[in-house]
């Protein structure tokens, strides 16, 4: 009797670099033609603007190997648009949309051999940083910048796959400053880090749902949704939190499936009365169920504490499009060849 070899666990999300990255430099707002180079440390002057004044933003998107073997980028145009919006918010030179999309395509094409089969994917991380060497420019934007597109073959973002998450609800501290929440910038994530670490230590939480003044916004790394049979409720977009591409995708698919979708104000009081499911959405998280909410130090179970049927239904619909298992009715995917 032959025993099948044990499946090796995937490395922690984002820890394995693909061999090739793509770079483009900007001088006086003009970006050079993107070029593919081996992954290596970036050379930065110690006076670089990003190191002192935080002039940096990034994106996160995926390329999926389909059931037909074709590798497809998912909603690259929306991610490019959001990177350009973040660039403007952090006062960096704004790259042309076509240039960014070409750089992302080039990064996938150069790393096609390491795109994993489902359920894995190739995670793409476009990064834009201010490089002007001037530590006296706190009140001035960087006139030079570096755009690089990194890639990493990944599995599930959460180590236990489809295990339902435990979220601690924070009703005092915001995730970030309200006027800056729409930017996908590292400063927003590090600001939330202390709150998340405390919630993990005190309550065993996987993440924190930020709801300053009782108004639900998002978690530290994903948008938040309430789900029930035939119904999806999520906070309406505003500049205080990130405008998720996966969030938009899930809502569109829900409408396609005939669900009622409500984008509106959601208050903490509604969470205590909600009888359905909850989930978080994001490029890394995909659509991950929430089993418990911790509010005022007390844990409340949602349903049976497991990933619910409504969440699984929408997650399955999303993955089917990304992996080419069904038709792409909305034109969301872009095939990439070598």
C-alpha positions in Angstrom: 0.0 0.0 0.0 1.4 3.4 -1.0 0.9 6.3 1.3 0.5 9.7 -0.3 3.1 12.2 0.8 2.0 14.6 3.5 1.0 18.0 2.2 3.5 20.7 3.3 1.9 23.6 5.1 2.1 26.9 3.3 4.6 29.4 4.7 3.1 32.4 6.6 1.4 34.8 4.3 3.8 37.2 2.5 7.1 35.7 3.9 8.4 34.1 0.6 9.5 36.6 -2.1 9.0 35.7 -5.7 12.4 35.9 -7.6 11.6 39.0 -9.7 10.4 42.5 -8.9 9.6 45.5 -11.1 10.9 49.0 -10.5 10.3 52.5 -11.9 11.9 55.8 -10.6 10.2 59.2 -10.7 12.1 62.4 -11.1 10.1 65.6 -11.1 6.9 63.6 -11.4 8.0 61.6 -14.5 8.3 57.8 -14.0 10.8 55.8 -16.0 9.8 52.7 -18.0 9.2 49.8 -15.6 11.9 47.2 -15.7 12.1 43.7 -14.2 15.1 43.0 -11.9 16.0 40.2 -9.4 14.6 40.8 -5.9 17.3 42.5 -3.9 17.5 45.1 -1.1 16.5 48.6 -2.1 19.2 51.2 -2.0 18.0 54.3 -0.1 19.9 57.3 1.0 19.6 57.6 4.8 18.2 61.1 4.3 15.3 59.7 2.1 12.0 61.4 2.7 10.2 58.1 3.4 12.5 57.2 6.3 11.7 60.5 8.2 8.3 61.7 7.1 6.4 58.6 6.1 5.9 59.3 2.4 4.8 55.8 1.4 1.7 54.0 0.2 1.1 50.5 -1.2 -1.5 48.2 -2.7 -2.3 44.5 -2.4 -3.9 42.4 -5.1 -3.7 38.8 -6.4 -3.1 36.8 -9.6 -4.8 33.4 -9.6 -4.0 30.3 -11.6 -7.3 29.1 -13.0 -8.7 25.6 -13.5 -7.7 26.0 -17.1 -4.1 26.8 -16.1 -4.4 30.5 -17.2 -3.1 33.0 -14.7 -5.4 36.0 -14.2 -5.0 39.3 -12.4 -8.1 40.2 -10.4 -9.6 43.8 -10.6 -6.2 45.3 -11.4 -7.8 48.5 -12.6 -9.5 49.2 -9.3 -6.3 48.6 -7.3 -4.3 50.9 -9.7 -6.9 53.6 -9.1 -6.7 53.2 -5.4 -2.9 53.4 -5.4 -3.1 56.6 -7.4 -5.6 58.0 -4.8 -3.3 57.0 -2.0 -0.4 58.6 -3.8 -2.2 61.9 -3.9 -3.2 61.7 -0.2 0.4 61.2 0.9 1.6 63.8 -1.5 3.8 61.6 -3.7 4.1 61.9 -7.4 1.1 60.2 -8.9 2.1 57.5 -11.5 0.1 57.1 -14.7 -2.5 54.3 -14.5 -1.2 52.6 -17.6 2.4 52.6 -16.2 1.3 51.0 -12.9 -0.8 48.4 -14.6 2.0 47.5 -17.0 4.4 47.2 -14.0 2.0 44.8 -12.2 1.5 42.7 -15.4 5.3 42.6 -15.8 5.7 41.4 -12.3 3.2 38.5 -12.8 4.7 37.6 -16.2 8.2 37.4 -14.7 7.0 35.2 -11.9 4.6 32.9 -13.7 6.5 29.8 -12.7 5.9 30.4 -8.9 2.1 31.1 -9.1 0.7 28.4 -7.0 -2.3 26.2 -7.8 -5.6 26.9 -6.0 -6.2 27.6 -3.2 -2.9 29.5 -3.4 -2.3 32.7 -5.4 0.4 35.1 -6.3 0.1 38.2 -4.0 1.2 41.5 -5.6 2.5 44.4 -3.5 3.0 47.7 -5.5 4.9 50.0 -3.2 5.5 53.8 -3.8 8.0 55.7 -1.6 9.5 59.1 -1.5 13.2 59.1 -2.0 14.4 62.7 -2.0 17.4 62.9 0.3 16.5 65.9 2.4 15.8 65.7 6.2 14.8 69.4 6.1 11.8 68.8 4.0 9.1 68.0 6.6 6.9 70.7 5.1 7.6 69.7 1.5 6.7 66.6 -0.6 9.4 64.4 -2.1 10.2 65.4 -5.7 11.6 61.9 -6.4 10.0 58.5 -5.8 10.5 54.8 -6.3 7.7 52.5 -7.5 8.3 48.8 -7.1 6.0 45.8 -7.5 6.8 42.9 -5.3 5.3 39.4 -5.6 4.9 36.5 -3.2 3.3 33.1 -3.6 0.8 32.7 -0.8 -1.8 30.5 0.8 -4.5 31.5 3.4 -3.9 34.8 5.2 -5.2 33.4 8.5 -3.2 30.4 9.6 -6.1 28.2 10.3 -7.8 28.6 6.9 -11.5 28.9 7.2 -11.7 29.0 11.0 -14.2 31.6 12.1 -12.4 34.7 13.6 -12.7 36.3 17.0 -13.0 40.1 16.8 -12.6 42.5 19.7 -14.7 45.6 19.2 -12.9 48.9 20.0 -15.4 51.8 20.7 -13.0 54.5 21.8 -9.8 54.5 19.7 -10.0 55.0 15.9 -7.9 52.8 13.5 -6.4 56.0 12.0 -7.0 59.7 11.7 -10.4 60.2 9.9 -9.1 62.3 7.1 -6.4 59.8 6.3 -8.2 56.5 6.5 -8.9 56.2 2.8 -5.2 56.0 2.1 -3.5 52.5 2.0 -0.4 53.7 3.9 1.7 51.9 6.4 1.1 54.6 9.0 -2.5 53.6 9.2 -1.6 50.0 10.0 1.1 50.7 12.6 -1.4 53.1 14.4 -3.8 50.1 14.8 -1.0 47.7 15.8 -1.0 48.4 19.6 -4.7 48.1 19.9 -4.6 44.7 18.0 -1.8 43.4 20.2 -3.6 44.3 23.3 -6.8 42.6 22.1 -4.9 39.5 21.2 -3.3 39.3 24.6 -6.4 40.2 26.6 -9.1 38.4 24.7 -7.5 36.0 22.3 -8.8 38.1 19.4 -7.6 37.6 15.9 -8.3 41.2 14.9 -10.0 44.4 16.2 -13.2 45.9 14.8 -12.8 49.6 15.1 -16.0 51.4 16.0 -15.1 54.8 17.5 -18.0 56.5 19.2 -20.0 53.4 18.6 -19.9 53.8 14.8 -18.6 50.6 13.0 -15.9 51.2 10.5 -13.5 48.3 9.7 -11.0 45.9 11.2 -7.3 46.6 11.3 -6.9 45.0 7.9 -10.3 44.3 6.3 -13.8 45.6 5.8 -16.7 44.3 7.9 -20.0 42.9 6.8 -23.1 41.5 8.5 -24.8 38.7 6.5 -28.1 36.8 6.7 -30.1 34.7 4.3 -30.7 37.0 1.3 -29.2 40.1 3.0 -25.9 41.9 3.4 -25.3 45.0 5.6 -22.1 46.9 5.6 -20.9 50.4 6.7 -21.3 53.0 4.0 -18.0 54.3 2.6 -16.5 57.5 4.0 -12.9 58.9 4.1 -12.3 57.4 7.6 -11.6 53.9 6.3 -10.3 52.0 3.3 -12.6 51.5 0.3 -12.1 47.8 -0.2 -12.0 46.3 -3.7 -13.0 42.9 -2.3 -15.8 44.6 -0.4 -17.1 46.1 -3.7 -16.8 42.7 -5.4 -18.7 40.8 -2.6 -21.5 43.4 -2.7 -21.7 43.2 -6.5 -21.9 39.4 -6.4 -24.5 39.5 -3.6 -26.7 41.7 -5.8 -26.1 39.3 -8.7 -27.4 36.5 -6.5 -30.5 38.4 -5.6 -29.5 39.5 -2.1 -30.6 42.8 -0.6 -27.5 44.9 0.0 -27.5 47.8 2.5 -24.7 50.3 2.7 -25.4 52.5 5.6 -24.5 53.5 9.1 -23.9 50.5 11.4 -23.8 51.1 15.2 -22.4 48.8 17.8 -25.9 48.3 19.3 -26.9 46.6 16.1 -24.1 44.0 16.6 -25.5 42.9 19.9 -28.9 42.3 18.4 -27.7 40.7 15.1 -29.0 37.2 14.7 -27.2 36.3 11.5 -23.5 36.0 10.5 -20.6 38.4 10.2 -17.5 38.4 8.0 -14.5 40.4 7.0 -13.4 41.0 3.4 -10.1 41.9 1.8 -7.6 40.8 -0.8 -5.7 38.7 1.7 -8.7 37.7 3.9 -10.9 37.0 0.8 -14.2 36.6 2.8 -13.6 35.2 6.2 -16.4 34.4 8.7 -16.5 35.8 12.2 -17.6 33.5 15.0 -17.3 35.7 18.1 -17.4 39.4 19.0 -15.8 40.6 22.2 -17.5 43.8 23.4 -16.8 45.5 26.8 -14.8 42.4 27.7 -17.6 40.0 27.1 -17.7 37.5 24.3 -20.8 37.0 22.1 -21.1 34.0 19.8 -22.6 34.6 16.3 -24.7 31.6 15.3 -22.9 28.4 16.2 -19.5 30.2 16.2 -18.5 28.7 12.8 -18.4 30.1 9.3 -22.0 30.5 8.2 -23.8 29.4 5.0 -24.3 33.0 3.7 -20.5 33.7 4.1 -19.6 30.4 2.4 -22.0 31.0 -0.5 -20.4 34.4 -1.3 -16.9 33.3 -0.7 -17.5 30.4 -3.2 -18.9 32.8 -5.8 -15.9 35.1 -5.4 -13.3 32.3 -5.7 -15.1 30.8 -8.7 -14.6 34.1 -10.7 -11.0 34.5 -9.6 -10.1 30.9 -10.6 -11.9 31.0 -13.9 -14.5 28.4 -12.8 -17.4 30.5 -14.1 -17.8 33.3 -16.6 -16.4 36.7 -15.8 -19.6 38.7 -16.3 -18.1 42.0 -15.0 -14.8 41.9 -16.8 -12.8 41.7 -13.6 -10.0 39.4 -14.7 -7.0 40.0 -16.9 -5.0 37.0 -18.3 -1.3 37.2 -18.0 1.1 35.3 -20.3 4.9 35.1 -20.3 
